[in-house]
Amino acid sequence: MLNTLKKLIKISGVSGREHNLAEFIKTLLADYCDRIERDTLGNLIAFKRGTAEKPKKVMLAAHMDEIGFMTTFIEDSGLIRFGTIGGINFNAAAYSEVVFEQGIKGVLIPDKSVAPADYKATKFYVDIGARNKKEAERRVKIGDCFSLSPSLIRLCGERIAGRPFDDRIGCAILIDIAKKLKSCPDDVYFVFTVQEEVGCRGSKTAAFTIAPDYAIAYDVTSTGDMPGADPMAIKVGEGAAIKIKDASVICDNRLVSLMQKTAKENKIPFQNEILTAGGTDTSSMQVAGNGAVAGALSVPTRYIHSGVELLDIKDAKACSALTLALLANGLD
């Protein structure tokens, strides 16, 4: 799973520009699914047929997109102004290296007179080293997207830090499940969604089309195990986080209970997650069309939406193992 994650983070995928990542994931799944396609909005949907006479439809979803920026103006000096795509923490992003989708690199710098307490998009610029506007325009155009440069470093044990783990780790989990799932009574749809960071848009359209009976989202979640964190019963390294509730969804208690029971029976480490702020694709899958029995498995992650997101690969493996155990006998 770590090797898959290393490959996924290298491919740019700012919300609305996920196509290159989708094509790469398609190559990884080609030998493991019965059908792979992209829908109108850009979601990648890989289908594996179930063995039951009347199979249920199970939708497993992880978002491909990452937070980032879009070029809005190029100054006469060659410095680049931008707007944000998704929730940016400028205190974490200041003085970072960035990379444009076409490969151009630059640095993200706050205006000199601005204090950290006043950081916002209009007070930042990107310097690509251009001497003037004409030179900058040969490399960057209005509408070009960019993001903080990807990175991954190994820490103690199986812990890693870098970006964008949100939500390439979810994509890596889905790929792992697809490769290991030999057969299943239910029809399984592995959905790699677009534009989650700007409103869970992709999962909404995909769920409407698929009309799943069950839906599970895979994403990162905050933790309570670091200085200054809000009280939260989630720790890095303590297992898969079974979501009970977040700010956007109350997960179906039938599925939550089944996840907990299955984890205990299979001795898979897990935690119960209640997130007071934020949400995932779970919310839109739950209410699309006629609705679905919806839940989520999360990977505990420190420093989300920074350049040093930190997680434990063992927690991601637990999410995969729990899902495979759930699917083994069918979700019914």
N, C-alpha and C positions, 0 to 999 in steps of 0.2 A: 504493500500500500504506500509506503514511503517513496519508493521509486516512481510510482504513478503520480503522486503529489508533486514530486520534483519536476516532472514533465509538464504537468498542468499549470503550475504557477508561472512558467516561462512564457505562456501565450497570453497576449493581451485580450481582455474581455470586458472593457468598461460597458456599463448598461447601454444596450442598443447596438453594441458592436461586438457581439459574441460569436460571429460567424466562423472565425478561424478556430476558435476553441471547439465549437460544435463539430467542425469537420475532423479535427484531431480525435475527439472522443469517438466519433463514428468509426474511425479506423481501429480503435482499441476494442470495440464491441462487435465488429463485423462477424467474427467466428462464434459468437455466443448468443446471438438473438435471431429470431425468425424474420424480423422485419425492422428496418430502421428508416425513419423519415423525419423531415423537418416540417413543422406547420407554418401557417402564414406569418405568424408573429416571430418565428425563429426558434421555437423550442425544438430540441432534439428528442424524439420519442423512439425508444428501442423496445420492441415487443417480444416477449417470450410466451409461447402458447402453453396453457395448462393441460393437465392430463384428465381432469374430471369431465364427466359427460355434460354437466352444466356448471362450468367454472364461474367463480366470482371474478370480478375485475379489481385488481390491486394496483394502485398508482403509487410509485415510489419517486419522490422528487427532490432534487438538489439544484440550487441555482448556479448557473455558470458565470453570471455577471459579477463585477466588482465595482466598488466606488471609484470615482475618478473626476476628471475635469474636461471641459471643452473650450477650445480657443474661441474668444469673442472679439479680440482686437489686437492689432500689432502696432506698437508705438513707433514713432520716427527713429527712435534709438535702437529699435530691434527687439526691445523687451516685449513680452507677450502677456496679455491679460486674459482672463478666463472666467468661466462660470463653473459651478460645482454640479456633479452628478452623484446623488446620494449624500449620505451624512459624513462630512469631512471634519475631522478634529485637527484644526490648524495648528494648535500647540504641538501636536505630535508630528505634523507634516512639515513644519517650518525647517528650512535649510536641508531638505532632502533631495536626493537625486530623483528625477522623473524621466519617463521614457514615453515618447509618442508612439501611436500605433504603427507608424511607418518606420520606427526605429531611431528617430532623432532623440538625442538625450539633452537634458538641461537640468537646472537646479531651481527649486522653489524657494523664493526669497520674500520676506515681508518688507514693506516700505520701511525705511530707516527710522522714521519718526513714530512708528506705531509700537505701543507697549503690548506685551503678550495678552493682557486682559482684553485688548480691543481687536484681536486678530479676527479677520473675516475675509471673504474672497476678494472684495474690492480693494483690500490693503495688501494684496500679494501680487507678484509677477513671476514669470518664468524667464530665466536667462539661458539662452542656448549658445551664447558666445557670439551671436551675430553682431556685426559692426553697425548695422543700420537696418531700416525697415525692408529695403530691397533685398538684402542678403537673407534676412529672416524669412521673407515671403517665398524665397526659392526652396525653402525647406518645410515651412509650416503654413497651412492655410486656415482661414476662418472655418470653424466647424471640426477641425481635427481634434481628436480626443487623446488624452494622455493620463498616466497614473503614476503613482510612486513605483520605483523600480522593484521588480520581484527579488526576493531573497529567501534563503533557507539556511539556518545554521543548526548544527547538532548541539544539544546541551546534555545535561546529566540523564543517564538511562535512555529512555525512548522519548524524551522531551525535545521539542524543536521550537524555534522561533523564526519569524519571518513574515512574508506576505506574498500574495493574498490568500491566506488560509480560509478566509470567509469568501466564498464557500467552496473553494477547490477541495477542501477536505471532505465535504459532503459528496462532491462528484467522485472523488476517489473511493469513498465507501460504496456508492452505487455501482461503480465499475467492478469493485471487488465482489459484491454480491452477485452481479450478473455472471461473472466468470466462475463462481463457485456453485451457483444454483443449477444442479443437473436436471432436476424435474420438480414440478410443483403442481398440485391439483388446480390452482387458480391461474388465470391469465395475469401476467405481470407486465406492467408498463414502467420502464425505467425512463423517467422524464428529467431532462436537463434543461431547466427553465431559464428564461431571459427576463431581464428587468425586474428582478425581485427587489433590488436596492432602491428602486424608485416607485414602489407601490405594489409589489407582488402581482405584476401584470401578466407575466407569462404563464404562471401556474393557473391563473383564473381561466384563460382561454383553453389551455390544455385539459383541465378538469372538465370544462363544459363539453368538450369534444369526446373525451374518453368516457365520461359519466361513471367514475369508479364506484364500487361498493365500499372499498376501503382506500384510504389515502394516508401516506406517511411522508412527512418532510424530514430532511436531514440538513442540519445547519449547525452553526456554533452557538454557544450561549455564554453569558457572563458567569463569573465565579465570585465567591465570597472569601477567597483564601489569600488575599493580598492586603497590604496596609491601605486603609482608607476606603475599602470596598463597602458597599451597602451590605447589610446582613443578608446572606443567601446560603442555602444549604447545598451548595455545589462546589466541588473541589477538583482541580486538575489531578488526574491520575486515579480517581476513585470509581471510574466506570462510565458506561453510557448514561446520559441524562434523559430520563423518560419525562417528557413534558406533560405537566398536568394543566398548566395555564400560563399564558403570557398576556400582554396588554391587548392583543388582537384576537385571542381565541381561548375558549375553554374546551380542552380536548375531550373526546368522547370517553366517558368513564369505562365503558365496556372494553375499549381498546387499551386504555391505560392499565386496567386490571389484568388483561391478558398478557400485556408486555411484562408486567411485574411478576406474574405467575410463571411465565415462560423463562424469564431470567433466573428466578430462584431454582426452578427445576433443572436448568442446564448449568447452574453455578456460574452464570455470567455476571460480573460486577455491574451494578447499576445504582443510580441516584434518582431521587424524585425532584423534578425541576419546576419551580414556580418563579417566573420572570415578571417583575413588576413593570418593566418598560420594554418596548420593542416587540417585534413579532416576526413571523416567518411565513412561508408559502402555505403553511397549515391552514391559516385563516381563510384564504381564498378557495382552497380545495374543499374545505368543509361546506361552503355555501354555494358553490357553483352548480348550476342546473338544479337537480332535485336534492343535491347535498350528498355527503359521504360520511361514513364513520371515519373520523380523522384524528390523527395523532402525530407525534414528532419524536425523533431521537436526536439529541443534541450532543455535540462534542464540547466539553468545558474548555473555555479559551480565555486567557488573560489578555488584556490590552487590545481588545477588538477595534478594528478600524485604525490601527497604527501600523508602522512599519515593522513592528516586533511582536505580532500576535504569537502567543505561546500556548502550546497544547501538548498532550501526551498521545502518541500514536496508539498506545494500548486502549485508550478510551474510544478511538475511532474503530479499532478492531472489535471492541465489545459491541458497538453499534451494528457492525456487519454480522457478527456471530448471532446476536439476538434476532436480527431480521431473518437470517437463514433458518433459525429455529422456529420462528413464527410461521414462515412459509412452508415448512416441511410437511405439515399435515393440513394446510389450508386455513384460511381465515374465515371461520364460520362459527 
